[in-house]
Amino acid sequence: MTDSPDDDGPRCDNCGDPIEASPNRRVVTNLEDDEAAYSNFCDDDCLEEWQS
Ligand SMILES: [Zn+2]
């Protein structure tokens, strides 16, 4: 059983970079149609860009 290496983790919703296990990463929870959706970001800068 092997997972595709191209699909092994979340990507930044702002810049599309793979999210590493970094202390700077941010995860935002959104409610869309009563379902929780998670947005991942590299750091605060990407989060602020995405929100603006
Ligand atoms: Zn980013």
mmCIF file of the protein (N, C-alpha, C, O) and its ligand, coordinates in Angstrom:
data_MODEL
# 
_entry.id   MODEL 
# 
loop_
_entity.id 
_entity.type 
_entity.pdbx_number_of_molecules 
1 polymer     1 
2 non-polymer 1 
# 
_entity_poly.entity_id                      1 
_entity_poly.type                           'polypeptide(L)' 
_entity_poly.nstd_linkage                   no 
_entity_poly.nstd_monomer                   no 
_entity_poly.pdbx_seq_one_letter_code       MTDSPDDDGPRCDNCGDPIEASPNRRVVTNLEDDEAAYSNFCDDDCLEEWQS 
_entity_poly.pdbx_seq_one_letter_code_can   MTDSPDDDGPRCDNCGDPIEASPNRRVVTNLEDDEAAYSNFCDDDCLEEWQS 
_entity_poly.pdbx_strand_id                 A 
# 
loop_
_entity_poly_seq.entity_id 
_entity_poly_seq.num 
_entity_poly_seq.mon_id 
_entity_poly_seq.hetero 
1 1  MET n 
1 2  THR n 
1 3  ASP n 
1 4  SER n 
1 5  PRO n 
1 6  ASP n 
1 7  ASP n 
1 8  ASP n 
1 9  GLY n 
1 10 PRO n 
1 11 ARG n 
1 12 CYS n 
1 13 ASP n 
1 14 ASN n 
1 15 CYS n 
1 16 GLY n 
1 17 ASP n 
1 18 PRO n 
1 19 ILE n 
1 20 GLU n 
1 21 ALA n 
1 22 SER n 
1 23 PRO n 
1 24 ASN n 
1 25 ARG n 
1 26 ARG n 
1 27 VAL n 
1 28 VAL n 
1 29 THR n 
1 30 ASN n 
1 31 LEU n 
1 32 GLU n 
1 33 ASP n 
1 34 ASP n 
1 35 GLU n 
1 36 ALA n 
1 37 ALA n 
1 38 TYR n 
1 39 SER n 
1 40 ASN n 
1 41 PHE n 
1 42 CYS n 
1 43 ASP n 
1 44 ASP n 
1 45 ASP n 
1 46 CYS n 
1 47 LEU n 
1 48 GLU n 
1 49 GLU n 
1 50 TRP n 
1 51 GLN n 
1 52 SER n 
# 
loop_
_struct_asym.id 
_struct_asym.entity_id 
A 1 
B 2 
# 
loop_
_chem_comp.id 
_chem_comp.type 
_chem_comp.mon_nstd_flag 
ALA 'L-peptide linking' y 
ARG 'L-peptide linking' y 
ASN 'L-peptide linking' y 
ASP 'L-peptide linking' y 
CYS 'L-peptide linking' y 
GLN 'L-peptide linking' y 
GLU 'L-peptide linking' y 
GLY 'peptide linking'   y 
ILE 'L-peptide linking' y 
LEU 'L-peptide linking' y 
MET 'L-peptide linking' y 
PHE 'L-peptide linking' y 
PRO 'L-peptide linking' y 
SER 'L-peptide linking' y 
THR 'L-peptide linking' y 
TRP 'L-peptide linking' y 
TYR 'L-peptide linking' y 
VAL 'L-peptide linking' y 
ZN  non-polymer         . 
# 
_pdbx_entity_nonpoly.entity_id   2 
_pdbx_entity_nonpoly.name        ? 
_pdbx_entity_nonpoly.comp_id     ZN 
# 
_pdbx_nonpoly_scheme.asym_id         B 
_pdbx_nonpoly_scheme.entity_id       2 
_pdbx_nonpoly_scheme.mon_id          ZN 
_pdbx_nonpoly_scheme.ndb_seq_num     1 
_pdbx_nonpoly_scheme.pdb_seq_num     101 
_pdbx_nonpoly_scheme.auth_seq_num    101 
_pdbx_nonpoly_scheme.pdb_mon_id      ZN 
_pdbx_nonpoly_scheme.auth_mon_id     ZN 
_pdbx_nonpoly_scheme.pdb_strand_id   A 
_pdbx_nonpoly_scheme.pdb_ins_code    . 
# 
loop_
_atom_site.group_PDB 
_atom_site.id 
_atom_site.type_symbol 
_atom_site.label_atom_id 
_atom_site.label_alt_id 
_atom_site.label_comp_id 
_atom_site.label_asym_id 
_atom_site.label_entity_id 
_atom_site.label_seq_id 
_atom_site.pdbx_PDB_ins_code 
_atom_site.Cartn_x 
_atom_site.Cartn_y 
_atom_site.Cartn_z 
_atom_site.occupancy 
_atom_site.B_iso_or_equiv 
_atom_site.pdbx_formal_charge 
_atom_site.auth_seq_id 
_atom_site.auth_comp_id 
_atom_site.auth_asym_id 
_atom_site.auth_atom_id 
_atom_site.pdbx_PDB_model_num 
ATOM   1   N  N  . MET A 1 1  ? 0.839   -1.191 0.000  1.00 0.00 ? 1   MET A N  1 
ATOM   2   C  CA . MET A 1 1  ? 0.000   0.000  0.000  1.00 0.00 ? 1   MET A CA 1 
ATOM   3   C  C  . MET A 1 1  ? 0.882   1.252  0.000  1.00 0.00 ? 1   MET A C  1 
ATOM   4   O  O  . MET A 1 1  ? 1.604   1.514  0.962  1.00 0.00 ? 1   MET A O  1 
ATOM   5   N  N  . THR A 1 2  ? 0.815   1.997  -1.059 1.00 0.00 ? 2   THR A N  1 
ATOM   6   C  CA . THR A 1 2  ? 1.616   3.224  -1.102 1.00 0.00 ? 2   THR A CA 1 
ATOM   7   C  C  . THR A 1 2  ? 0.733   4.395  -1.499 1.00 0.00 ? 2   THR A C  1 
ATOM   8   O  O  . THR A 1 2  ? -0.111  4.296  -2.390 1.00 0.00 ? 2   THR A O  1 
ATOM   9   N  N  . ASP A 1 3  ? 0.952   5.492  -0.817 1.00 0.00 ? 3   ASP A N  1 
ATOM   10  C  CA . ASP A 1 3  ? 0.232   6.709  -1.165 1.00 0.00 ? 3   ASP A CA 1 
ATOM   11  C  C  . ASP A 1 3  ? 1.026   7.472  -2.212 1.00 0.00 ? 3   ASP A C  1 
ATOM   12  O  O  . ASP A 1 3  ? 2.254   7.398  -2.260 1.00 0.00 ? 3   ASP A O  1 
ATOM   13  N  N  . SER A 1 4  ? 0.302   8.206  -3.049 1.00 0.00 ? 4   SER A N  1 
ATOM   14  C  CA . SER A 1 4  ? 0.996   9.032  -4.020 1.00 0.00 ? 4   SER A CA 1 
ATOM   15  C  C  . SER A 1 4  ? 1.808   10.112 -3.319 1.00 0.00 ? 4   SER A C  1 
ATOM   16  O  O  . SER A 1 4  ? 1.284   10.814 -2.454 1.00 0.00 ? 4   SER A O  1 
ATOM   17  N  N  . PRO A 1 5  ? 3.064   10.253 -3.675 1.00 0.00 ? 5   PRO A N  1 
ATOM   18  C  CA . PRO A 1 5  ? 3.887   11.290 -3.037 1.00 0.00 ? 5   PRO A CA 1 
ATOM   19  C  C  . PRO A 1 5  ? 3.437   12.695 -3.412 1.00 0.00 ? 5   PRO A C  1 
ATOM   20  O  O  . PRO A 1 5  ? 3.803   13.667 -2.751 1.00 0.00 ? 5   PRO A O  1 
ATOM   21  N  N  . ASP A 1 6  ? 2.643   12.801 -4.475 1.00 0.00 ? 6   ASP A N  1 
ATOM   22  C  CA . ASP A 1 6  ? 2.180   14.124 -4.885 1.00 0.00 ? 6   ASP A CA 1 
ATOM   23  C  C  . ASP A 1 6  ? 0.942   14.565 -4.126 1.00 0.00 ? 6   ASP A C  1 
ATOM   24  O  O  . ASP A 1 6  ? 0.486   15.700 -4.264 1.00 0.00 ? 6   ASP A O  1 
ATOM   25  N  N  . ASP A 1 7  ? 0.406   13.659 -3.324 1.00 0.00 ? 7   ASP A N  1 
ATOM   26  C  CA . ASP A 1 7  ? -0.842  13.973 -2.650 1.00 0.00 ? 7   ASP A CA 1 
ATOM   27  C  C  . ASP A 1 7  ? -0.747  13.570 -1.181 1.00 0.00 ? 7   ASP A C  1 
ATOM   28  O  O  . ASP A 1 7  ? -1.642  12.927 -0.634 1.00 0.00 ? 7   ASP A O  1 
ATOM   29  N  N  . ASP A 1 8  ? 0.344   13.959 -0.571 1.00 0.00 ? 8   ASP A N  1 
ATOM   30  C  CA . ASP A 1 8  ? 0.595   13.460 0.781  1.00 0.00 ? 8   ASP A CA 1 
ATOM   31  C  C  . ASP A 1 8  ? 0.353   14.497 1.859  1.00 0.00 ? 8   ASP A C  1 
ATOM   32  O  O  . ASP A 1 8  ? 0.693   14.275 3.021  1.00 0.00 ? 8   ASP A O  1 
ATOM   33  N  N  . GLY A 1 9  ? -0.225  15.614 1.492  1.00 0.00 ? 9   GLY A N  1 
ATOM   34  C  CA . GLY A 1 9  ? -0.463  16.595 2.540  1.00 0.00 ? 9   GLY A CA 1 
ATOM   35  C  C  . GLY A 1 9  ? -1.206  17.802 2.022  1.00 0.00 ? 9   GLY A C  1 
ATOM   36  O  O  . GLY A 1 9  ? -1.419  17.944 0.818  1.00 0.00 ? 9   GLY A O  1 
ATOM   37  N  N  . PRO A 1 10 ? -1.595  18.660 2.921  1.00 0.00 ? 10  PRO A N  1 
ATOM   38  C  CA . PRO A 1 10 ? -2.325  19.866 2.531  1.00 0.00 ? 10  PRO A CA 1 
ATOM   39  C  C  . PRO A 1 10 ? -1.419  20.876 1.840  1.00 0.00 ? 10  PRO A C  1 
ATOM   40  O  O  . PRO A 1 10 ? -0.198  20.853 1.996  1.00 0.00 ? 10  PRO A O  1 
ATOM   41  N  N  . ARG A 1 11 ? -2.038  21.748 1.085  1.00 0.00 ? 11  ARG A N  1 
ATOM   42  C  CA . ARG A 1 11 ? -1.290  22.822 0.432  1.00 0.00 ? 11  ARG A CA 1 
ATOM   43  C  C  . ARG A 1 11 ? -1.843  24.160 0.874  1.00 0.00 ? 11  ARG A C  1 
ATOM   44  O  O  . ARG A 1 11 ? -3.010  24.284 1.245  1.00 0.00 ? 11  ARG A O  1 
ATOM   45  N  N  . CYS A 1 12 ? -0.983  25.151 0.826  1.00 0.00 ? 12  CYS A N  1 
ATOM   46  C  CA . CYS A 1 12 ? -1.374  26.508 1.198  1.00 0.00 ? 12  CYS A CA 1 
ATOM   47  C  C  . CYS A 1 12 ? -2.493  26.991 0.268  1.00 0.00 ? 12  CYS A C  1 
ATOM   48  O  O  . CYS A 1 12 ? -2.355  26.935 -0.954 1.00 0.00 ? 12  CYS A O  1 
ATOM   49  N  N  . ASP A 1 13 ? -3.583  27.458 0.842  1.00 0.00 ? 13  ASP A N  1 
ATOM   50  C  CA . ASP A 1 13 ? -4.699  27.937 0.026  1.00 0.00 ? 13  ASP A CA 1 
ATOM   51  C  C  . ASP A 1 13 ? -4.381  29.263 -0.648 1.00 0.00 ? 13  ASP A C  1 
ATOM   52  O  O  . ASP A 1 13 ? -5.101  29.680 -1.555 1.00 0.00 ? 13  ASP A O  1 
ATOM   53  N  N  . ASN A 1 14 ? -3.331  29.923 -0.229 1.00 0.00 ? 14  ASN A N  1 
ATOM   54  C  CA . ASN A 1 14 ? -2.982  31.203 -0.841 1.00 0.00 ? 14  ASN A CA 1 
ATOM   55  C  C  . ASN A 1 14 ? -1.964  31.030 -1.964 1.00 0.00 ? 14  ASN A C  1 
ATOM   56  O  O  . ASN A 1 14 ? -2.179  31.516 -3.074 1.00 0.00 ? 14  ASN A O  1 
ATOM   57  N  N  . CYS A 1 15 ? -0.869  30.349 -1.688 1.00 0.00 ? 15  CYS A N  1 
ATOM   58  C  CA . CYS A 1 15 ? 0.195   30.274 -2.694 1.00 0.00 ? 15  CYS A CA 1 
ATOM   59  C  C  . CYS A 1 15 ? 0.349   28.878 -3.286 1.00 0.00 ? 15  CYS A C  1 
ATOM   60  O  O  . CYS A 1 15 ? 1.065   28.711 -4.273 1.00 0.00 ? 15  CYS A O  1 
ATOM   61  N  N  . GLY A 1 16 ? -0.305  27.871 -2.708 1.00 0.00 ? 16  GLY A N  1 
ATOM   62  C  CA . GLY A 1 16 ? -0.280  26.542 -3.291 1.00 0.00 ? 16  GLY A CA 1 
ATOM   63  C  C  . GLY A 1 16 ? 0.914   25.694 -2.900 1.00 0.00 ? 16  GLY A C  1 
ATOM   64  O  O  . GLY A 1 16 ? 1.048   24.560 -3.358 1.00 0.00 ? 16  GLY A O  1 
ATOM   65  N  N  . ASP A 1 17 ? 1.779   26.229 -2.062 1.00 0.00 ? 17  ASP A N  1 
ATOM   66  C  CA . ASP A 1 17 ? 2.929   25.448 -1.618 1.00 0.00 ? 17  ASP A CA 1 
ATOM   67  C  C  . ASP A 1 17 ? 2.481   24.348 -0.657 1.00 0.00 ? 17  ASP A C  1 
ATOM   68  O  O  . ASP A 1 17 ? 1.518   24.523 0.090  1.00 0.00 ? 17  ASP A O  1 
ATOM   69  N  N  . PRO A 1 18 ? 3.177   23.226 -0.678 1.00 0.00 ? 18  PRO A N  1 
ATOM   70  C  CA . PRO A 1 18 ? 2.861   22.180 0.296  1.00 0.00 ? 18  PRO A CA 1 
ATOM   71  C  C  . PRO A 1 18 ? 3.091   22.693 1.716  1.00 0.00 ? 18  PRO A C  1 
ATOM   72  O  O  . PRO A 1 18 ? 4.054   23.411 1.984  1.00 0.00 ? 18  PRO A O  1 
ATOM   73  N  N  . ILE A 1 19 ? 2.194   22.314 2.611  1.00 0.00 ? 19  ILE A N  1 
ATOM   74  C  CA . ILE A 1 19 ? 2.328   22.742 3.996  1.00 0.00 ? 19  ILE A CA 1 
ATOM   75  C  C  . ILE A 1 19 ? 3.246   21.773 4.724  1.00 0.00 ? 19  ILE A C  1 
ATOM   76  O  O  . ILE A 1 19 ? 2.938   20.589 4.862  1.00 0.00 ? 19  ILE A O  1 
ATOM   77  N  N  . GLU A 1 20 ? 4.354   22.281 5.179  1.00 0.00 ? 20  GLU A N  1 
ATOM   78  C  CA . GLU A 1 20 ? 5.271   21.458 5.955  1.00 0.00 ? 20  GLU A CA 1 
ATOM   79  C  C  . GLU A 1 20 ? 4.835   21.501 7.417  1.00 0.00 ? 20  GLU A C  1 
ATOM   80  O  O  . GLU A 1 20 ? 4.026   22.335 7.823  1.00 0.00 ? 20  GLU A O  1 
ATOM   81  N  N  . ALA A 1 21 ? 5.389   20.591 8.183  1.00 0.00 ? 21  ALA A N  1 
ATOM   82  C  CA . ALA A 1 21 ? 5.095   20.599 9.614  1.00 0.00 ? 21  ALA A CA 1 
ATOM   83  C  C  . ALA A 1 21 ? 5.869   21.740 10.263 1.00 0.00 ? 21  ALA A C  1 
ATOM   84  O  O  . ALA A 1 21 ? 6.820   21.541 11.018 1.00 0.00 ? 21  ALA A O  1 
ATOM   85  N  N  . SER A 1 22 ? 5.418   22.934 9.933  1.00 0.00 ? 22  SER A N  1 
ATOM   86  C  CA . SER A 1 22 ? 6.119   24.123 10.393 1.00 0.00 ? 22  SER A CA 1 
ATOM   87  C  C  . SER A 1 22 ? 5.369   24.778 11.535 1.00 0.00 ? 22  SER A C  1 
ATOM   88  O  O  . SER A 1 22 ? 4.138   24.758 11.550 1.00 0.00 ? 22  SER A O  1 
ATOM   89  N  N  . PRO A 1 23 ? 6.074   25.354 12.489 1.00 0.00 ? 23  PRO A N  1 
ATOM   90  C  CA . PRO A 1 23 ? 5.395   26.064 13.585 1.00 0.00 ? 23  PRO A CA 1 
ATOM   91  C  C  . PRO A 1 23 ? 4.709   27.323 13.107 1.00 0.00 ? 23  PRO A C  1 
ATOM   92  O  O  . PRO A 1 23 ? 3.897   27.896 13.833 1.00 0.00 ? 23  PRO A O  1 
ATOM   93  N  N  . ASN A 1 24 ? 5.019   27.771 11.885 1.00 0.00 ? 24  ASN A N  1 
ATOM   94  C  CA . ASN A 1 24 ? 4.419   29.010 11.366 1.00 0.00 ? 24  ASN A CA 1 
ATOM   95  C  C  . ASN A 1 24 ? 3.129   28.768 10.614 1.00 0.00 ? 24  ASN A C  1 
ATOM   96  O  O  . ASN A 1 24 ? 2.421   29.716 10.276 1.00 0.00 ? 24  ASN A O  1 
ATOM   97  N  N  . ARG A 1 25 ? 2.817   27.528 10.350 1.00 0.00 ? 25  ARG A N  1 
ATOM   98  C  CA . ARG A 1 25 ? 1.638   27.276 9.528  1.00 0.00 ? 25  ARG A CA 1 
ATOM   99  C  C  . ARG A 1 25 ? 0.365   27.653 10.283 1.00 0.00 ? 25  ARG A C  1 
ATOM   100 O  O  . ARG A 1 25 ? 0.326   27.670 11.513 1.00 0.00 ? 25  ARG A O  1 
ATOM   101 N  N  . ARG A 1 26 ? -0.671  27.955 9.504  1.00 0.00 ? 26  ARG A N  1 
ATOM   102 C  CA . ARG A 1 26 ? -1.951  28.343 10.092 1.00 0.00 ? 26  ARG A CA 1 
ATOM   103 C  C  . ARG A 1 26 ? -3.051  27.492 9.474  1.00 0.00 ? 26  ARG A C  1 
ATOM   104 O  O  . ARG A 1 26 ? -3.030  27.203 8.278  1.00 0.00 ? 26  ARG A O  1 
ATOM   105 N  N  . VAL A 1 27 ? -4.003  27.098 10.295 1.00 0.00 ? 27  VAL A N  1 
ATOM   106 C  CA . VAL A 1 27 ? -5.160  26.372 9.788  1.00 0.00 ? 27  VAL A CA 1 
ATOM   107 C  C  . VAL A 1 27 ? -6.409  27.140 10.199 1.00 0.00 ? 27  VAL A C  1 
ATOM   108 O  O  . VAL A 1 27 ? -6.590  27.480 11.368 1.00 0.00 ? 27  VAL A O  1 
ATOM   109 N  N  . VAL A 1 28 ? -7.267  27.407 9.216  1.00 0.00 ? 28  VAL A N  1 
ATOM   110 C  CA . VAL A 1 28 ? -8.505  28.145 9.470  1.00 0.00 ? 28  VAL A CA 1 
ATOM   111 C  C  . VAL A 1 28 ? -9.678  27.231 9.165  1.00 0.00 ? 28  VAL A C  1 
ATOM   112 O  O  . VAL A 1 28 ? -9.702  26.559 8.134  1.00 0.00 ? 28  VAL A O  1 
ATOM   113 N  N  . THR A 1 29 ? -10.641 27.208 10.057 1.00 0.00 ? 29  THR A N  1 
ATOM   114 C  CA . THR A 1 29 ? -11.836 26.400 9.837  1.00 0.00 ? 29  THR A CA 1 
ATOM   115 C  C  . THR A 1 29 ? -12.971 27.273 9.332  1.00 0.00 ? 29  THR A C  1 
ATOM   116 O  O  . THR A 1 29 ? -13.317 28.279 9.950  1.00 0.00 ? 29  THR A O  1 
ATOM   117 N  N  . ASN A 1 30 ? -13.543 26.883 8.211  1.00 0.00 ? 30  ASN A N  1 
ATOM   118 C  CA . ASN A 1 30 ? -14.686 27.605 7.654  1.00 0.00 ? 30  ASN A CA 1 
ATOM   119 C  C  . ASN A 1 30 ? -15.896 26.691 7.638  1.00 0.00 ? 30  ASN A C  1 
ATOM   120 O  O  . ASN A 1 30 ? -15.778 25.477 7.476  1.00 0.00 ? 30  ASN A O  1 
ATOM   121 N  N  . LEU A 1 31 ? -17.044 27.290 7.807  1.00 0.00 ? 31  LEU A N  1 
ATOM   122 C  CA . LEU A 1 31 ? -18.265 26.514 7.667  1.00 0.00 ? 31  LEU A CA 1 
ATOM   123 C  C  . LEU A 1 31 ? -18.862 26.791 6.291  1.00 0.00 ? 31  LEU A C  1 
ATOM   124 O  O  . LEU A 1 31 ? -19.248 27.918 5.980  1.00 0.00 ? 31  LEU A O  1 
ATOM   125 N  N  . GLU A 1 32 ? -18.930 25.749 5.482  1.00 0.00 ? 32  GLU A N  1 
ATOM   126 C  CA . GLU A 1 32 ? -19.513 25.892 4.151  1.00 0.00 ? 32  GLU A CA 1 
ATOM   127 C  C  . GLU A 1 32 ? -20.641 24.886 4.008  1.00 0.00 ? 32  GLU A C  1 
ATOM   128 O  O  . GLU A 1 32 ? -20.422 23.676 4.055  1.00 0.00 ? 32  GLU A O  1 
ATOM   129 N  N  . ASP A 1 33 ? -21.858 25.406 3.833  1.00 0.00 ? 33  ASP A N  1 
ATOM   130 C  CA . ASP A 1 33 ? -23.011 24.513 3.723  1.00 0.00 ? 33  ASP A CA 1 
ATOM   131 C  C  . ASP A 1 33 ? -23.076 23.540 4.891  1.00 0.00 ? 33  ASP A C  1 
ATOM   132 O  O  . ASP A 1 33 ? -23.331 22.348 4.718  1.00 0.00 ? 33  ASP A O  1 
ATOM   133 N  N  . ASP A 1 34 ? -22.840 24.076 6.085  1.00 0.00 ? 34  ASP A N  1 
ATOM   134 C  CA . ASP A 1 34 ? -22.923 23.280 7.315  1.00 0.00 ? 34  ASP A CA 1 
ATOM   135 C  C  . ASP A 1 34 ? -21.843 22.210 7.408  1.00 0.00 ? 34  ASP A C  1 
ATOM   136 O  O  . ASP A 1 34 ? -21.921 21.318 8.252  1.00 0.00 ? 34  ASP A O  1 
ATOM   137 N  N  . GLU A 1 35 ? -20.840 22.295 6.549  1.00 0.00 ? 35  GLU A N  1 
ATOM   138 C  CA . GLU A 1 35 ? -19.733 21.352 6.662  1.00 0.00 ? 35  GLU A CA 1 
ATOM   139 C  C  . GLU A 1 35 ? -18.454 22.115 6.946  1.00 0.00 ? 35  GLU A C  1 
ATOM   140 O  O  . GLU A 1 35 ? -18.217 23.189 6.393  1.00 0.00 ? 35  GLU A O  1 
ATOM   141 N  N  . ALA A 1 36 ? -17.641 21.551 7.806  1.00 0.00 ? 36  ALA A N  1 
ATOM   142 C  CA . ALA A 1 36 ? -16.385 22.213 8.145  1.00 0.00 ? 36  ALA A CA 1 
ATOM   143 C  C  . ALA A 1 36 ? -15.389 22.031 7.006  1.00 0.00 ? 36  ALA A C  1 
ATOM   144 O  O  . ALA A 1 36 ? -15.144 20.917 6.544  1.00 0.00 ? 36  ALA A O  1 
ATOM   145 N  N  . ALA A 1 37 ? -14.826 23.138 6.570  1.00 0.00 ? 37  ALA A N  1 
ATOM   146 C  CA . ALA A 1 37 ? -13.779 23.093 5.552  1.00 0.00 ? 37  ALA A CA 1 
ATOM   147 C  C  . ALA A 1 37 ? -12.529 23.728 6.146  1.00 0.00 ? 37  ALA A C  1 
ATOM   148 O  O  . ALA A 1 37 ? -12.599 24.750 6.829  1.00 0.00 ? 37  ALA A O  1 
ATOM   149 N  N  . TYR A 1 38 ? -11.400 23.113 5.879  1.00 0.00 ? 38  TYR A N  1 
ATOM   150 C  CA . TYR A 1 38 ? -10.164 23.600 6.462  1.00 0.00 ? 38  TYR A CA 1 
ATOM   151 C  C  . TYR A 1 38 ? -9.303  24.266 5.400  1.00 0.00 ? 38  TYR A C  1 
ATOM   152 O  O  . TYR A 1 38 ? -9.076  23.716 4.322  1.00 0.00 ? 38  TYR A O  1 
ATOM   153 N  N  . SER A 1 39 ? -8.836  25.446 5.724  1.00 0.00 ? 39  SER A N  1 
ATOM   154 C  CA . SER A 1 39 ? -7.905  26.144 4.851  1.00 0.00 ? 39  SER A CA 1 
ATOM   155 C  C  . SER A 1 39 ? -6.549  26.181 5.534  1.00 0.00 ? 39  SER A C  1 
ATOM   156 O  O  . SER A 1 39 ? -6.436  26.562 6.699  1.00 0.00 ? 39  SER A O  1 
ATOM   157 N  N  . ASN A 1 40 ? -5.521  25.783 4.794  1.00 0.00 ? 40  ASN A N  1 
ATOM   158 C  CA . ASN A 1 40 ? -4.168  25.739 5.355  1.00 0.00 ? 40  ASN A CA 1 
ATOM   159 C  C  . ASN A 1 40 ? -3.311  26.830 4.737  1.00 0.00 ? 40  ASN A C  1 
ATOM   160 O  O  . ASN A 1 40 ? -3.450  27.148 3.556  1.00 0.00 ? 40  ASN A O  1 
ATOM   161 N  N  . PHE A 1 41 ? -2.438  27.393 5.531  1.00 0.00 ? 41  PHE A N  1 
ATOM   162 C  CA . PHE A 1 41 ? -1.553  28.457 5.044  1.00 0.00 ? 41  PHE A CA 1 
ATOM   163 C  C  . PHE A 1 41 ? -0.157  28.269 5.605  1.00 0.00 ? 41  PHE A C  1 
ATOM   164 O  O  . PHE A 1 41 ? 0.038   27.757 6.707  1.00 0.00 ? 41  PHE A O  1 
ATOM   165 N  N  . CYS A 1 42 ? 0.830   28.710 4.788  1.00 0.00 ? 42  CYS A N  1 
ATOM   166 C  CA . CYS A 1 42 ? 2.241   28.609 5.196  1.00 0.00 ? 42  CYS A CA 1 
ATOM   167 C  C  . CYS A 1 42 ? 2.480   29.342 6.509  1.00 0.00 ? 42  CYS A C  1 
ATOM   168 O  O  . CYS A 1 42 ? 3.124   28.831 7.426  1.00 0.00 ? 42  CYS A O  1 
ATOM   169 N  N  . ASP A 1 43 ? 1.940   30.552 6.569  1.00 0.00 ? 43  ASP A N  1 
ATOM   170 C  CA . ASP A 1 43 ? 2.226   31.405 7.720  1.00 0.00 ? 43  ASP A CA 1 
ATOM   171 C  C  . ASP A 1 43 ? 1.212   32.554 7.755  1.00 0.00 ? 43  ASP A C  1 
ATOM   172 O  O  . ASP A 1 43 ? 0.272   32.591 6.961  1.00 0.00 ? 43  ASP A O  1 
ATOM   173 N  N  . ASP A 1 44 ? 1.415   33.469 8.667  1.00 0.00 ? 44  ASP A N  1 
ATOM   174 C  CA . ASP A 1 44 ? 0.468   34.580 8.814  1.00 0.00 ? 44  ASP A CA 1 
ATOM   175 C  C  . ASP A 1 44 ? 0.388   35.434 7.561  1.00 0.00 ? 44  ASP A C  1 
ATOM   176 O  O  . ASP A 1 44 ? -0.674  35.965 7.239  1.00 0.00 ? 44  ASP A O  1 
ATOM   177 N  N  . ASP A 1 45 ? 1.500   35.571 6.854  1.00 0.00 ? 45  ASP A N  1 
ATOM   178 C  CA . ASP A 1 45 ? 1.490   36.416 5.657  1.00 0.00 ? 45  ASP A CA 1 
ATOM   179 C  C  . ASP A 1 45 ? 0.513   35.874 4.620  1.00 0.00 ? 45  ASP A C  1 
ATOM   180 O  O  . ASP A 1 45 ? -0.280  36.630 4.059  1.00 0.00 ? 45  ASP A O  1 
ATOM   181 N  N  . CYS A 1 46 ? 0.564   34.576 4.364  1.00 0.00 ? 46  CYS A N  1 
ATOM   182 C  CA . CYS A 1 46 ? -0.338  33.980 3.389  1.00 0.00 ? 46  CYS A CA 1 
ATOM   183 C  C  . CYS A 1 46 ? -1.783  34.066 3.875  1.00 0.00 ? 46  CYS A C  1 
ATOM   184 O  O  . CYS A 1 46 ? -2.696  34.296 3.082  1.00 0.00 ? 46  CYS A O  1 
ATOM   185 N  N  . LEU A 1 47 ? -1.981  33.886 5.149  1.00 0.00 ? 47  LEU A N  1 
ATOM   186 C  CA . LEU A 1 47 ? -3.335  33.968 5.693  1.00 0.00 ? 47  LEU A CA 1 
ATOM   187 C  C  . LEU A 1 47 ? -3.904  35.364 5.500  1.00 0.00 ? 47  LEU A C  1 
ATOM   188 O  O  . LEU A 1 47 ? -5.063  35.514 5.114  1.00 0.00 ? 47  LEU A O  1 
ATOM   189 N  N  . GLU A 1 48 ? -3.101  36.382 5.762  1.00 0.00 ? 48  GLU A N  1 
ATOM   190 C  CA . GLU A 1 48 ? -3.585  37.756 5.624  1.00 0.00 ? 48  GLU A CA 1 
ATOM   191 C  C  . GLU A 1 48 ? -3.852  38.088 4.164  1.00 0.00 ? 48  GLU A C  1 
ATOM   192 O  O  . GLU A 1 48 ? -4.832  38.768 3.858  1.00 0.00 ? 48  GLU A O  1 
ATOM   193 N  N  . GLU A 1 49 ? -3.006  37.626 3.262  1.00 0.00 ? 49  GLU A N  1 
ATOM   194 C  CA . GLU A 1 49 ? -3.237  37.866 1.833  1.00 0.00 ? 49  GLU A CA 1 
ATOM   195 C  C  . GLU A 1 49 ? -4.543  37.233 1.387  1.00 0.00 ? 49  GLU A C  1 
ATOM   196 O  O  . GLU A 1 49 ? -5.323  37.829 0.644  1.00 0.00 ? 49  GLU A O  1 
ATOM   197 N  N  . TRP A 1 50 ? -4.763  36.011 1.858  1.00 0.00 ? 50  TRP A N  1 
ATOM   198 C  CA . TRP A 1 50 ? -5.958  35.272 1.465  1.00 0.00 ? 50  TRP A CA 1 
ATOM   199 C  C  . TRP A 1 50 ? -7.221  35.943 1.980  1.00 0.00 ? 50  TRP A C  1 
ATOM   200 O  O  . TRP A 1 50 ? -8.252  35.935 1.307  1.00 0.00 ? 50  TRP A O  1 
ATOM   201 N  N  . GLN A 1 51 ? -7.141  36.527 3.180  1.00 0.00 ? 51  GLN A N  1 
ATOM   202 C  CA . GLN A 1 51 ? -8.308  37.153 3.775  1.00 0.00 ? 51  GLN A CA 1 
ATOM   203 C  C  . GLN A 1 51 ? -8.624  38.503 3.166  1.00 0.00 ? 51  GLN A C  1 
ATOM   204 O  O  . GLN A 1 51 ? -9.763  38.964 3.241  1.00 0.00 ? 51  GLN A O  1 
ATOM   205 N  N  . SER A 1 52 ? -7.636  39.142 2.566  1.00 0.00 ? 52  SER A N  1 
ATOM   206 C  CA . SER A 1 52 ? -7.837  40.497 2.047  1.00 0.00 ? 52  SER A CA 1 
ATOM   207 C  C  . SER A 1 52 ? -8.539  40.481 0.700  1.00 0.00 ? 52  SER A C  1 
ATOM   208 O  O  . SER A 1 52 ? -8.787  41.539 0.121  1.00 0.00 ? 52  SER A O  1 
HETATM 209 ZN ZN . ZN  B 2 .  ? 1.500   30.117 1.311  1.00 0.00 2 101 ZN  A ZN 1 
# 
